[in-house]
Amino acid sequence: MSHDATVPITGAEIVVRCLAEEGVKHVFGYPGGAVLYIYDAIFKQDKFQHILVRHEQAAVHAADAYSRSSNQVGVALVTSGPGVTNAVTGLSTAYMDSVPMVVITGQVPTHAIGQDAFQECDTVGITRPVVKHNFLVKDVRDLAETIKKAFYIARTGRPGPVLVDIPKDVSMQKALYAYPKEIEMRSYRPVDKGHAGQIRKAVQLLLAAERPMIYTGGGVILANASNELNRLVDKLGFPITNTLMGLGAYRASSGHFVGMPGMHGTYEANMAMQHCDVLIAIGARFDDRVIGNPKHFASNPRKIIHIDIDPSSISKRVKVDIPIVGNVKDVLVELLAQLDAAEARPNPAVQGWWQQIQEWRGRECLKYPKSDEVIKPQSVVETLWQVTGGDAFVTSDVGQHQMWAAQYYPFNQPRRWINSGGLGTMGVGLPYAMGVQMANPGATVACVTGEGSIQMNIQELATCKQYHLTPKIILLNNRFLGMVRQWQELDYNSRYSESYMDSLPDFEKLAEAYGHVGMRIEKPGDVEGALRDAFAMKDRLVFMNFITDRSENVWPMVKTGKGLSEMLLGSEDL
């Protein structure tokens, strides 16, 4: 797409050229009046492919998963008014999980802003709480620099979604095109390198620890620091836990890995978190679903080292002793260098700590009753792992099925587990699978979902058909809003208020109506065969409707307001 830099071009053409300059290969979107000049410019270019979704929420979710699974900045494009409001859930989902994205929105012409024009909303005001930053571009001459800033802000520091709102007249007006090679922002200068003195203190504390624990979150994955984390754990020989967002950052096949912590984490991970004497938190934020009751967590004395790119996350929920602000990868590189230089060995007392952890492991907290009569949802996930060799990209929606996927599908690599952690958004699973497959063509993609979640964006089966996307959908169908039902059983005396899913569609026929393959699996003995048949169909989307045990709950569980060592391991603990 050659162009004479001395000839003015439209704002719409500037947008398209900026995306091409950033190396964007796919844009997920849905057209509307305020962005038609941009869509016209997309029609005339060949640098990137536009993916037409069926709902704007799905566009942002797909761009989100595209980013999570590839380390690229995902891009979505939606129109003004309802296009923007439909995108807000996707923005908030990405914001809570610190996912780098750029979302371009249309706006009514500048002269109509504030006049209650057709399809107008205050995009900047509405989205401000759920984006890292947003821009309203009122002058076409500012457009290229603004888009450069948007990509820079999205991918640096603590990543996040950035929104660029473009009025229709700005996309029509002309200006000379010049895309900045570098960007300087006086008000935004994220720190990458950690303080060497603080890192030295951390090394000394780690080597002296008798009961050490390594606790890592999604920040390790976002910083591409998985290799450094694996080296650190292997070098020290300490136990490690990955949060829901951090699964795969450290390989689950290692004996050092004690499972996921938190509300539905393992007994050994939670007990080790509670009873350690030195805790190093890396790219994690002591979320309420991870540490339970902060007062209970603080009741056991321990020294805490906290590494995070975002200074506002440090000592936000838990007071820490050694704060280290910096990019996780850079800090771990320096930490490893200092450990190598020190040539010191960890405290021999750590062996006794491991004996205690093995005792906790002996509780076998993830054991569940097998059945020849009814399909256990846990067994479906375990079989999925076997059939895929543990090498799939797994997306999930939100609910019981999400927790079972996290518990029973061990991840050895980062960016393979794609789910909504912070916001807990139902409806993400299918658009996530689309984004993953666009970013990783040829990869094995499985979407683990529930009958409540899948119906929230089920229209994207049409998008999958149009673009030949072939994820395998594993529906764990228990005819309930499962996690809602579980809480109602435990906390509301089994008053199942509006949690029963009545009038479910025939999912197999629905999938076939969209041009896909539908399966219904009702017997435990048919689970493995169905999964093998489905994954053998490389060029088809297969929708598998597993009719599962409707009474199964997710165990272990830390109830709201309780501490990490106050776990329920099963119904017998109630």
C-alpha atoms as one frame of an Amber mdcrd trajectory, in Angstrom:
protein
   0.000   0.000   0.000   2.316   2.716  -1.236   1.499   6.346  -0.629   2.945
   9.770  -1.406   3.548  11.349   2.015   3.006  14.834   0.529  -0.612  14.055
  -0.425  -3.237  14.381   2.347  -5.333  11.279   3.087  -8.529  10.791   5.078
  -8.613  10.036   8.770 -10.053   6.616   7.921  -7.059   5.884   5.682  -4.742
   7.106   8.451  -6.313   4.623  10.885  -5.779   1.745   8.460  -2.168   2.744
   7.757  -1.408   3.080  11.488  -2.718  -0.435  12.157  -0.572  -1.765   9.318
   2.481   0.062  10.750   1.867  -1.665  14.103   1.958  -5.042  12.376  -1.710
  -5.772  13.067  -2.869  -8.886  11.192  -6.467  -9.214  12.422  -9.136  -6.738
  13.535 -12.364  -7.962  15.147 -15.335  -5.699  14.617 -18.857  -4.822  13.589
 -19.734  -1.907  11.280 -22.129   0.964  11.885 -22.777   4.480  10.629 -20.058
   6.278  12.598 -17.266   3.982  11.350 -18.302   3.496   7.717 -15.439   5.643
   6.386 -13.037   3.401   8.289 -14.730   0.277   6.924 -14.489   1.716   3.420
 -10.741   2.199   3.943 -10.455  -1.389   5.246 -12.131  -2.602   2.038  -9.361
  -0.949  -0.009  -6.373  -2.406   1.878  -4.718  -5.838   2.089  -2.443  -5.560
   5.143  -4.792  -7.082   7.709  -7.956  -9.176   7.823 -11.170  -7.953   9.401
 -13.221 -10.578  11.285 -16.944  -9.785  11.300 -18.385 -10.934  14.622 -22.117
 -11.073  15.385 -22.041  -8.898  18.531 -19.632  -6.166  19.620 -19.018  -7.831
  22.985 -17.613 -10.819  21.098 -15.329  -8.546  19.053 -13.606  -7.254  22.173
 -13.450 -10.705  23.806 -11.911 -12.181  20.661  -9.321  -9.391  20.494  -8.634
  -9.975  24.204  -7.934 -13.712  23.702  -5.917 -12.948  20.568  -3.646 -10.894
  22.812  -3.541 -13.320  25.754  -2.583 -16.262  23.554  -0.006 -14.529  21.342
   1.548 -11.544  23.163   0.274  -9.269  20.370  -1.903  -6.227  20.991  -5.472
  -7.257  20.136  -7.543  -4.801  18.089 -11.315  -4.305  17.929 -13.416  -1.806
  15.974 -17.003  -0.864  16.855 -19.435   1.908  16.058 -20.816   4.644  18.322
 -23.630   4.425  20.877 -24.828   0.827  21.304 -21.665  -0.431  19.614 -19.663
   1.138  22.426 -21.969   0.063  25.245 -21.951  -3.508  23.920 -18.138  -3.381
  24.027 -17.916  -2.227  27.660 -18.102  -5.746  29.140 -15.189  -6.821  26.927
 -13.180  -3.756  27.915 -13.802  -4.335  31.616 -12.865  -8.020  31.273  -9.543
  -7.118  29.656  -8.893  -4.277  32.100  -9.323  -6.493  35.172  -6.834  -9.016
  33.742  -4.353  -6.388  32.416  -4.642  -7.449  28.771  -3.055  -5.137  26.146
  -5.642  -4.103  23.556  -6.560  -1.144  21.379 -10.270  -0.608  20.771 -11.267
   1.930  18.114 -14.773   3.335  18.426 -16.816   5.554  16.151 -18.378   8.737
  17.459 -20.963  11.158  16.102 -19.494  14.175  14.235 -17.710  16.686  16.470
 -20.383  19.375  15.990 -23.054  16.927  17.218 -21.238  15.779  20.386 -23.368
  16.645  23.410 -26.498  17.177  21.307 -28.093  13.755  21.958 -27.447  12.870
  18.348 -28.510   9.529  16.871 -26.368   6.690  18.302 -24.429   9.070  20.550
 -23.086   8.200  23.971 -20.336   9.677  26.135 -17.784   7.042  25.235 -14.914
   8.630  27.159 -17.051   9.004  30.285 -18.607   5.551  30.106 -15.355   3.678
  29.495 -12.991   5.678  31.728 -13.293   3.282  34.719 -12.660   0.162  32.581
  -9.704   1.154  30.392  -6.075   1.944  31.084  -6.560   5.160  29.091  -8.886
   6.602  26.469  -8.714   9.335  23.835 -11.272  11.430  21.943  -9.639  12.632
  18.709 -11.121  15.962  17.597  -8.497  16.907  14.987  -7.503  14.582  12.148
  -3.916  15.897  12.424  -3.688  14.284  15.890  -4.934  10.885  14.773  -1.689
   9.079  13.872   0.143  10.202  17.008  -2.843   9.246  19.176  -2.948   5.718
  17.768   0.808   5.393  18.331   0.270   6.464  21.944  -2.589   3.982  22.321
  -0.446   0.999  21.303   2.458   2.228  23.450   0.294   2.654  26.558  -1.492
  -0.670  25.998   1.670  -2.791  25.885   4.000  -1.046  28.367   4.020  -0.894
  32.170   1.044  -2.782  33.557  -0.703  -3.595  30.263  -4.345  -2.871  29.590
  -6.975  -1.861  27.041  -6.773   1.618  25.485  -9.711   3.163  23.622  -9.529
   5.669  20.740 -12.840   7.423  20.014 -12.999   8.913  16.494 -15.852  11.229
  15.410 -17.215  10.523  11.941 -16.107  13.859  10.492 -12.531  13.261  11.724
 -12.474   9.955   9.833 -13.600  11.849   6.695 -11.278  14.892   6.928  -7.815
  14.834   5.354  -4.304  15.391   6.694  -0.734  14.528   5.797   0.210  11.107
   7.109   3.226  10.667   9.368   3.435   7.836  11.896   5.888   8.529  14.737
   8.662   5.954  15.122   9.015   6.630  18.858   6.740   8.226  21.398   7.618
  10.290  24.468   4.978  10.979  27.100   6.059  13.154  29.984   3.176  12.003
  32.170   3.709   8.289  31.522   7.075   6.712  32.269   6.719   3.130  33.563
   9.667   1.690  35.484  11.135  -1.596  34.193  14.245  -2.222  36.296  13.833
  -3.206  39.923  15.904  -1.567  42.674  19.137  -3.600  43.002  19.303  -3.038
  46.768  15.769  -4.327  47.268  16.528  -7.358  45.122  19.641  -8.036  47.245
  17.484  -7.958  50.405  15.044 -10.362  48.753  17.859 -12.804  47.908  19.083
 -12.789  51.516  15.576 -13.370  52.842  14.892 -16.229  50.408  18.149 -18.020
  51.254  17.452 -17.751  54.993  13.826 -18.968  54.736  12.865 -22.180  56.532
   9.358 -22.374  55.076   9.505 -20.480  51.770   6.682 -20.152  49.257   6.633
 -18.768  45.704   3.275 -17.284  44.711   2.869 -16.099  41.113   0.082 -14.569
  39.059  -0.802 -13.445  35.576   1.923 -10.799  35.640   4.549 -13.491  34.984
   2.757 -14.502  31.787   2.125 -10.919  30.675   5.834 -10.158  31.123   6.898
 -13.293  29.190   8.896 -14.312  32.270   7.969 -18.000  32.350  11.504 -19.181
  31.498  13.002 -17.063  34.282  10.381 -18.302  36.756  11.078 -21.946  35.883
  14.819 -21.335  36.376  14.219 -19.633  39.732  12.058 -22.455  41.109  14.394
 -25.175  39.836  17.384 -23.383  41.323  15.879 -22.804  44.766  13.806 -25.987
  44.996  10.959 -24.118  46.704   7.240 -24.931  46.450   5.320 -22.776  43.979
   1.682 -21.962  43.351   0.228 -20.279  40.241  -3.035 -18.357  40.526  -5.936
 -18.932  38.135  -4.470 -16.231  35.867  -0.938 -17.579  36.219  -1.519 -21.237
  35.351   1.155 -22.492  32.969   3.726 -19.891  34.004   5.464 -22.699  35.890
   5.072 -26.241  34.560   2.367 -28.176  36.383   4.173 -31.492  35.794   6.937
 -30.545  38.259   6.860 -31.823  41.814   7.581 -28.269  42.987   4.127 -27.195
  41.796   1.562 -27.526  44.579  -1.477 -26.500  42.538  -3.614 -23.394  42.384
  -4.278 -21.341  45.544  -7.436 -19.681  46.748 -11.151 -20.289  46.924 -11.006
 -23.482  44.846  -7.286 -24.106  45.154  -5.584 -27.178  46.536  -5.301 -27.922
  50.231  -1.497 -28.055  50.008  -1.226 -24.707  48.177  -3.460 -22.895  50.657
  -1.854 -24.412  53.737   1.613 -23.566  52.406   0.498 -19.981  51.655  -0.881
 -19.649  55.183   2.008 -21.245  57.092   5.117 -20.146  55.164   7.681 -17.872
  56.839   8.814 -16.120  53.618   6.426 -15.494  50.743   7.594 -14.072  47.424
   4.695 -12.757  45.337   5.561 -12.300  41.657   3.124 -10.548  39.319   0.214
 -11.291  41.647  -2.036  -8.938  43.605  -3.294 -10.856  46.686  -6.793 -10.997
  45.222  -9.716 -11.734  47.523 -10.306 -15.072  45.745  -6.660 -16.032  46.422
  -5.947 -15.150  50.065  -9.457 -15.315  51.492  -9.968 -13.146  54.575  -7.016
 -10.682  54.803  -7.196 -10.617  58.625  -6.951 -14.398  58.762  -4.116 -14.325
  56.229  -2.233 -11.763  58.343  -2.691 -13.784  61.542   0.401 -15.890  60.756
   3.629 -13.862  60.809   5.657 -14.058  57.610   7.978 -11.853  55.588   6.591
 -10.873  52.177   8.532  -9.902  49.046   6.310  -8.403  46.337   7.449  -7.908
  42.724   5.042  -5.959  40.503   5.189  -3.469  37.632   2.334  -1.488  39.201
   3.349   0.363  42.379  -0.306   0.863  43.318  -0.731  -2.930  43.652   1.970
  -3.216  46.316   0.671  -3.180  49.915  -2.814  -2.504  48.520  -4.439  -5.498
  50.231  -1.557  -7.003  52.231   1.326  -5.138  53.856   4.640  -6.269  52.373
   8.197  -6.098  53.735  10.286  -5.857  50.564   8.515  -4.080  47.686  10.204
  -4.329  44.274   8.647  -2.215  41.526   9.635  -3.280  38.034   8.944  -5.482
  35.069   8.740  -9.080  36.328  11.109 -10.401  33.652  13.769  -7.746  34.323
  13.531  -8.239  38.088  13.784 -12.035  37.836  16.824 -11.756  35.549  18.545
  -9.599  38.175  17.364 -11.847  41.017  18.800 -14.925  39.276  22.084 -13.097
  38.616  22.412 -12.195  42.298  21.592 -15.773  43.352  24.277 -17.073  40.975
  26.779 -14.550  42.321  25.967 -15.385  45.939  26.691 -19.095  45.371  24.734
 -19.731  48.562  22.423 -22.666  49.155  18.871 -22.460  50.491  18.351 -23.189
  54.176  18.561 -26.984  54.890  15.405 -26.609  57.002  13.434 -26.414  53.724
  13.543 -30.240  53.596  11.393 -30.398  56.721   8.989 -27.933  55.100   8.670
 -30.235  52.098   7.791 -33.129  54.424   4.949 -31.050  55.816   3.760 -30.180
  52.289   3.796 -33.864  51.312   1.581 -34.595  54.328  -0.883 -31.978  53.110
  -0.704 -33.472  49.618  -1.660 -36.798  51.137  -5.176 -35.443  51.710  -5.730
 -35.837  47.914  -8.065 -32.866  47.896  -8.925 -33.178  44.184 -10.087 -36.793
  44.491 -13.718 -37.242  43.462 -16.127 -40.210  43.386 -16.078 -42.012  40.025
 -19.290 -43.278  38.446 -20.340 -45.765  35.771 -23.853 -44.325  35.724 -23.474
 -40.593  35.254 -20.766 -38.456  33.623 -18.617 -36.661  36.186 -17.541 -33.253
  34.846 -14.059 -33.665  36.332 -13.558 -36.855  34.327 -14.436 -35.052  31.086
 -11.662 -32.514  31.716  -9.178 -35.240  32.691 -10.019 -37.126  29.493  -9.691
 -33.918  27.474  -6.147 -33.585  28.821  -5.339 -37.171  27.825  -6.840 -36.873
  24.339  -5.026 -33.577  23.603  -1.767 -34.701  25.217  -2.016 -31.667  27.507
  -1.086 -29.507  24.524  -4.317 -27.647  23.734  -5.220 -24.014  24.113  -8.124
 -24.184  26.566 -10.626 -21.345  26.823 -13.379 -21.354  29.397 -16.410 -19.416
  30.394 -17.120 -18.699  34.066 -18.568 -21.029  36.660 -18.050 -24.557  37.916
 -16.707 -25.732  34.558 -14.017 -23.014  34.720 -12.781 -24.270  38.078 -12.813
 -27.912  36.959 -10.811 -26.980  33.863  -8.280 -25.139  36.041  -8.053 -28.018
  38.530  -7.943 -31.028  36.188  -6.148 -29.796  33.043  -2.496 -29.276  34.088
  -0.730 -26.612  32.002   2.999 -26.821  31.291   3.205 -23.732  29.097   2.072
 -20.119  29.466  -0.657 -18.522  27.324  -2.496 -21.841  26.923  -5.195 -21.183
  29.550  -7.511 -18.351  28.479 -10.247 -17.322  30.915 -11.788 -14.305  32.607
 -10.249 -14.130  36.081 -10.848 -10.689  37.532 -14.273  -9.807  36.150 -15.605
 -13.364  35.848 -17.448 -12.766  32.592 -19.885 -15.379  31.358 -20.005 -15.591
  27.564 -16.278 -15.231  26.884 -15.503 -18.869  26.057 -16.568 -19.054  22.404
 -15.232 -15.635  21.308 -12.041 -16.421  23.237 -11.690 -19.629  21.210 -12.119
 -17.586  18.013  -9.421 -15.118  19.008  -7.036 -17.893  20.028  -7.475 -19.723
  16.744  -6.976 -16.585  14.650  -3.742 -15.882  16.544  -2.558 -19.524  16.487
  -3.652 -21.101  13.193  -3.444 -24.869  13.218  -3.398 -25.108  17.022  -5.713
 -27.404  18.979  -8.341 -25.214  20.668 -10.911 -26.446  23.204 -13.645 -24.324
  24.775 -14.878 -25.680  28.109 -18.226 -24.114  28.900 -21.575 -24.394  30.674
 -25.090 -24.269  29.279 -25.630 -20.847  30.885 -22.438 -19.234  29.613 -22.465
 -20.631  26.081 -25.866 -19.094  25.340 -24.583 -15.592  26.060 -22.567 -15.407
  22.838 -23.761 -18.486  20.969 -24.408 -16.371  17.864 -20.638 -16.456  17.266
 -21.105 -19.965  15.863 -21.936 -18.030  12.690 -18.592 -16.203  12.822 -16.806
 -19.538  13.236 -18.589 -20.871  10.158 -17.769 -17.813   8.046 -14.050 -17.867
   8.875 -13.615 -21.659   9.024 -12.759 -21.628  12.733 -12.852 -25.110  14.234
 -12.571 -25.074  18.032 -14.031 -28.034  19.894 -16.739 -26.995  22.340 -16.982
 -29.111  25.502 -20.288 -28.255  27.167 -20.510 -29.610  30.736 -24.291 -29.562
  30.847 -25.768 -29.974  34.338 -29.008 -28.087  33.573 -28.193 -25.517  36.262
 -26.305 -22.275  36.609 -23.883 -24.532  38.428 -21.870 -22.173  40.602 -24.985
 -20.211  41.555 -26.678 -23.513  42.487 -23.634 -24.571  44.545 -23.675 -21.346
  46.570 -27.438 -21.599  47.008 -26.996 -25.147  48.308 -24.265 -24.174  50.769
 -25.375 -20.697  51.902 -29.103 -20.413  51.127 -30.477 -23.727  52.443 -30.823
 -25.160  48.923 -33.309 -22.499  47.817 -32.518 -22.653  44.105 -33.874 -19.278
  43.116 -33.710 -18.943  39.323 -30.637 -21.172  38.959 -32.348 -24.048  37.146
 -31.939 -23.832  33.367 -35.355 -24.770  32.001 -36.187 -24.877  28.274 -32.641
 -25.554  27.080 -32.232 -25.764  23.306 -31.255 -28.926  21.481 -27.599 -27.916
  21.335 -26.694 -30.560  18.751 -29.343 -29.367  16.307 -28.495 -25.745  17.049
 -24.839 -26.409  16.190 -25.937 -28.174  13.012 -28.175 -25.234  12.099 -25.055
 -23.060  12.094 -23.312 -25.609   9.853 -21.280 -27.414  12.520 -21.169 -30.925
  13.988 -23.261 -31.629  17.102 -22.817 -34.530  19.553 -24.724 -35.575  22.668
 -22.850 -37.717  25.182 -24.797 -39.236  28.089 -22.765 -42.258  29.246 -19.380
 -42.222  31.023 -18.130 -44.986  28.727 -18.690 -42.772  25.667 -16.672 -39.741
  26.857 -13.234 -40.675  25.535 -14.514 -41.957  22.192 -16.527 -38.790  21.591
 -13.546 -36.553  22.372 -11.239 -38.574  20.122 -13.760 -38.483  17.275 -14.238
 -34.731  17.699 -10.537 -33.852  17.703  -9.987 -36.114  14.692 -12.274 -33.747
  12.730  -9.585 -31.109  12.198 -11.623 -29.051   9.737 -14.929 -28.927  11.641
 -16.235 -27.161  14.712 -17.655 -29.895  16.935 -20.142 -29.003  19.674 -20.116
 -31.735  22.358 -23.028 -31.698  24.780 -21.925 -33.771  27.810 -24.902 -34.482
  30.095 -23.159 -34.407  33.478 -23.953 -35.075  37.135 -26.159 -32.149  38.074
 -25.395 -32.360  41.814 -21.595 -32.196  41.551 -19.909 -29.345  43.426 -16.462
 -27.802  43.078 -14.217 -28.862  45.943 -12.096 -27.795  47.789 -13.721 -24.499
  48.703 -12.934 -21.544  50.945 -16.234 -19.845  51.697 -16.517 -16.061  51.600
 -15.124 -14.456  54.739 -13.120 -17.520  55.720  -9.348 -17.966  55.809  -7.134
 -20.149  53.628  -6.766 -22.853  56.280 -10.558 -22.994  56.833 -11.174 -25.048
  53.703 -14.073 -27.358  52.943 -12.675 -30.432  51.191 -16.093 -31.881  50.430
 -19.714 -32.067  51.495 -18.683 -34.068  54.565 -17.044 -30.905  55.957 -20.309
 -28.927  55.959
